[in-house]
């Protein structure tokens, strides 16, 4: 499972939180397998990945049944994240400028 998780999270520049059931489904675990058994194996695999340095941290939140991981993105993922942030900022600026050019715009 650690190998699958490594492959899965290595493709995520900024990983989202995933539900335990979602990860179980995505990794192809036996559908009839008990979720409690999967959760235990998942915790062991996540701990191993943190120990080996694949992840900075990994938390399984029992109240929400969600896995939250922190990893350091690769150099190409860092460039992707920087481009995405710049595009988002440019879009926000363009939106704000269009508001000021709108004759019906009333600032708060």
LUMTORPA-764175 format. One line per 8 residues: their letters; for each residue x, y, z of N, C-alpha, C. Coordinates in nm, 3 decimals. Example, Ala and Ser with C-alpha at 12.3 -4.5 7.8 and 13.67 -1.06 7.14 Angstrom:
// residues 2
AS	1.319:-0.569:0.780:1.230:-0.450:0.780:1.320:-0.330:0.780 | 1.285:-0.225:0.708:1.367:-0.106:0.714:1.290:0.003:0.787
// end
This chain:
// residues 108
XXXXXXXX	0.083:-0.119:0.000:0.000:0.000:0.000:0.087:0.126:0.000 | 0.200:0.123:0.070:0.288:0.239:0.073:0.337:0.273:-0.067 | 0.364:0.173:-0.147:0.410:0.197:-0.285:0.300:0.267:-0.366 | 0.177:0.219:-0.352:0.067:0.283:-0.424:0.049:0.426:-0.376 | 0.049:0.449:-0.245:0.033:0.584:-0.191:0.144:0.676:-0.240 | 0.267:0.625:-0.245:0.378:0.706:-0.293:0.353:0.750:-0.437 | 0.313:0.657:-0.522:0.283:0.691:-0.661:0.168:0.788:-0.671 | 0.067:0.768:-0.590:-0.051:0.854:-0.592:-0.016:0.996:-0.549
XXXXXXXX	0.048:1.010:-0.434:0.077:1.143:-0.382:0.191:1.212:-0.456 | 0.278:1.137:-0.521:0.388:1.202:-0.594:0.335:1.278:-0.716 | 0.216:1.247:-0.760:0.157:1.318:-0.874:0.078:1.442:-0.831 | 0.069:1.466:-0.702:-0.007:1.579:-0.649:0.089:1.688:-0.600 | 0.089:1.802:-0.667:0.177:1.912:-0.625:0.134:1.964:-0.488 | 0.006:1.975:-0.467:-0.050:2.020:-0.339:-0.166:1.927:-0.306 | -0.138:1.818:-0.234:-0.241:1.716:-0.211:-0.363:1.769:-0.136 | -0.477:1.722:-0.181:-0.603:1.748:-0.112:-0.619:1.646:0.000
XXXXXXXX	-0.712:1.674:0.090:-0.751:1.574:0.189:-0.841:1.473:0.119 | -0.818:1.346:0.147:-0.900:1.240:0.088:-0.963:1.157:0.199 | -1.087:1.117:0.176:-1.155:1.029:0.269:-1.093:0.890:0.262 | -1.098:0.819:0.372:-1.043:0.684:0.377:-1.114:0.594:0.276 | -1.245:0.605:0.267:-1.320:0.522:0.171:-1.279:0.555:0.027 | -1.254:0.681:-0.001:-1.211:0.721:-0.135:-1.077:0.658:-0.169 | -0.982:0.665:-0.077:-0.851:0.604:-0.100:-0.863:0.453:-0.117 | -0.950:0.393:-0.039:-0.972:0.248:-0.050:-1.020:0.213:-0.190
XXXXXXXX	-1.113:0.292:-0.239:-1.167:0.269:-0.373:-1.061:0.294:-0.481 | -0.989:0.406:-0.468:-0.890:0.443:-0.570:-0.775:0.344:-0.580 | -0.733:0.288:-0.468:-0.618:0.198:-0.471:-0.657:0.057:-0.516 | -0.786:0.032:-0.530:-0.831:-0.099:-0.577:-0.837:-0.204:-0.468 | -0.846:-0.160:-0.345:-0.858:-0.255:-0.234:-0.988:-0.333:-0.249 | -0.988:-0.453:-0.199:-1.106:-0.540:-0.210:-1.230:-0.468:-0.159 | -1.332:-0.456:-0.243:-1.452:-0.382:-0.203:-1.521:-0.440:-0.081 | -1.508:-0.573:-0.062:-1.576:-0.635:0.051:-1.488:-0.637:0.176
XXXXXXXX	-1.363:-0.589:0.163:-1.273:-0.584:0.278:-1.325:-0.486:0.382 | -1.294:-0.514:0.506:-1.341:-0.428:0.614:-1.266:-0.296:0.612 | -1.339:-0.187:0.629:-1.281:-0.055:0.630:-1.186:-0.038:0.748 | -1.216:-0.102:0.860:-1.127:-0.091:0.977:-0.990:-0.153:0.947 | -0.989:-0.265:0.875:-0.862:-0.328:0.839:-0.784:-0.239:0.742 | -0.855:-0.179:0.646:-0.791:-0.090:0.551:-0.732:0.031:0.624 | -0.808:0.085:0.718:-0.764:0.202:0.794:-0.633:0.172:0.868 | -0.624:0.054:0.928:-0.501:0.014:1.000:-0.383:0.004:0.904
XXXXXXXX	-0.404:-0.061:0.790:-0.297:-0.076:0.691:-0.257:0.060:0.634 | -0.354:0.147:0.616:-0.328:0.282:0.566:-0.240:0.359:0.664 | -0.272:0.349:0.790:-0.194:0.419:0.894:-0.050:0.369:0.895 | -0.030:0.239:0.886:0.105:0.182:0.883:0.181:0.234:0.761 | 0.116:0.234:0.644:0.180:0.279:0.521:0.215:0.428:0.528 | 0.125:0.510:0.581:0.151:0.653:0.593:0.267:0.679:0.689 | 0.270:0.608:0.799:0.380:0.623:0.895:0.513:0.585:0.831 | 0.514:0.480:0.751:0.635:0.438:0.681:0.682:0.545:0.583
XXXXXXXX	0.588:0.606:0.513:0.623:0.710:0.417:0.682:0.833:0.485 | 0.632:0.866:0.602:0.688:0.978:0.679:0.828:0.940:0.727 | 0.841:0.819:0.776:0.971:0.770:0.825:1.077:0.772:0.714 | 1.038:0.734:0.592:1.131:0.728:0.479:1.152:0.864:0.413 | 1.072:0.964:0.450:1.088:1.098:0.395:1.006:1.127:0.271 | 0.920:1.036:0.231:0.833:1.061:0.116:0.728:1.168:0.147 | 0.689:1.174:0.272:0.593:1.274:0.318:0.653:1.348:0.436 | 0.619:1.476:0.450:0.662:1.553:0.566:0.579:1.510:0.686
XXXXXXXX	0.448:1.497:0.665:0.359:1.451:0.771:0.236:1.386:0.708 | 0.172:1.302:0.786:0.050:1.235:0.742:-0.038:1.213:0.864 | -0.160:1.259:0.855:-0.254:1.245:0.965:-0.382:1.181:0.916 | -0.429:1.086:0.993:-0.558:1.024:0.967:-0.651:1.076:1.075 | -0.743:1.161:1.037:-0.834:1.224:1.133:-0.955:1.132:1.156 | -0.961:1.066:1.270:-1.069:0.970:1.293:-1.208:1.032:1.298 | -1.220:1.154:1.346:-1.353:1.214:1.357:-1.413:1.243:1.219 | -1.327:1.278:1.121:-1.374:1.308:0.985:-1.346:1.193:0.890
XXXXXXXX	-1.266:1.094:0.933:-1.225:0.980:0.851:-1.159:1.029:0.721 | -1.065:1.122:0.740:-0.997:1.188:0.630:-0.846:1.176:0.650 | -0.774:1.160:0.539:-0.628:1.156:0.542:-0.577:1.291:0.492 | -0.488:1.349:0.571:-0.428:1.477:0.534:-0.277:1.457:0.531 | -0.214:1.487:0.416:-0.070:1.471:0.404:-0.005:1.604:0.366 | 0.121:1.616:0.404:0.203:1.730:0.365:0.327:1.672:0.301 | 0.358:1.720:0.181:0.478:1.675:0.112:0.546:1.794:0.049 | 0.673:1.779:0.019:0.748:1.883:-0.049:0.735:1.856:-0.199
XXXXXXXX	0.682:1.953:-0.274:0.665:1.930:-0.417:0.801:1.925:-0.489 | 0.804:1.855:-0.602:0.924:1.850:-0.684:0.948:1.988:-0.745 | 1.064:2.007:-0.807:1.095:2.136:-0.869:0.993:2.172:-0.977 | 0.957:2.076:-1.060:0.858:2.106:-1.165:0.722:2.137:-1.105 | 0.687:2.070:-0.995:0.560:2.100:-0.929:0.563:2.238:-0.866 | 0.678:2.279:-0.814:0.691:2.414:-0.758:0.668:2.519:-0.867 | 0.725:2.495:-0.986:0.704:2.589:-1.097:0.556:2.593:-1.136 | 0.493:2.477:-1.140:0.350:2.469:-1.172:0.268:2.548:-1.070
XXXXXXXX	0.296:2.529:-0.943:0.222:2.600:-0.839:0.244:2.751:-0.849 | 0.366:2.792:-0.882:0.395:2.936:-0.896:0.318:2.994:-1.015 | 0.315:2.920:-1.127:0.239:2.968:-1.244:0.091:2.977:-1.212 | 0.041:2.876:-1.143:-0.102:2.875:-1.109:-0.136:2.992:-1.017 | -0.048:3.020:-0.921:-0.072:3.132:-0.829:-0.069:3.265:-0.904 | 0.026:3.279:-0.998:0.036:3.402:-1.077:-0.088:3.420:-1.165 | -0.136:3.312:-1.225:-0.256:3.319:-1.309:-0.377:3.357:-1.225 | -0.386:3.300:-1.107:-0.499:3.330:-1.018:-0.495:3.477:-0.976
XXXXXXXX	-0.375:3.525:-0.945:-0.361:3.665:-0.905:-0.395:3.757:-1.022 | -0.349:3.724:-1.142:-0.378:3.806:-1.260:-0.528:3.808:-1.287 | -0.593:3.695:-1.272:-0.738:3.687:-1.294:-0.812:3.772:-1.192 | -0.765:3.771:-1.067:-0.829:3.851:-0.962:-0.812:4.000:-0.991 | -0.693:4.039:-1.036:-0.669:4.180:-1.070:-0.757:4.222:-1.187 | -0.765:4.137:-1.288:-0.848:4.168:-1.404:-0.995:4.182:-1.364 | -1.039:4.096:-1.274:-1.177:4.103:-1.228:-1.202:4.234:-1.154 | -1.108:4.272:-1.069:-1.123:4.396:-0.994:-1.122:4.517:-1.086
XXXXXXXX	-1.034:4.515:-1.188:-1.029:4.626:-1.283:-1.159:4.636:-1.362 | -1.216:4.523:-1.398:-1.342:4.528:-1.473:-1.454:4.583:-1.387 | -1.446:4.560:-1.256:-1.547:4.619:-1.166:-1.539:4.770:-1.169 | -1.417:4.826:-1.169:-1.401:4.971:-1.168:-1.442:5.034:-1.300 | -1.434:4.958:-1.409:-1.474:5.008:-1.540:-1.625:4.996:-1.561 | -1.692:4.928:-1.472:-1.836:4.909:-1.482:-1.905:5.032:-1.423 | -1.987:5.102:-1.501:-2.054:5.223:-1.450:-2.150:5.196:-1.335 | -2.195:5.071:-1.321:-2.287:5.038:-1.212:-2.215:4.992:-1.085
XXXX	-2.080:4.990:-1.090:-2.003:4.942:-0.975:-2.013:5.040:-0.859 | -2.044:4.987:-0.742:-2.050:5.069:-0.620:-1.960:5.004:-0.517 | -1.847:5.069:-0.482:-1.758:5.007:-0.383:-1.824:4.996:-0.248 | -1.780:4.899:-0.171:-1.837:4.876:-0.037:-1.804:4.988:0.058
// end
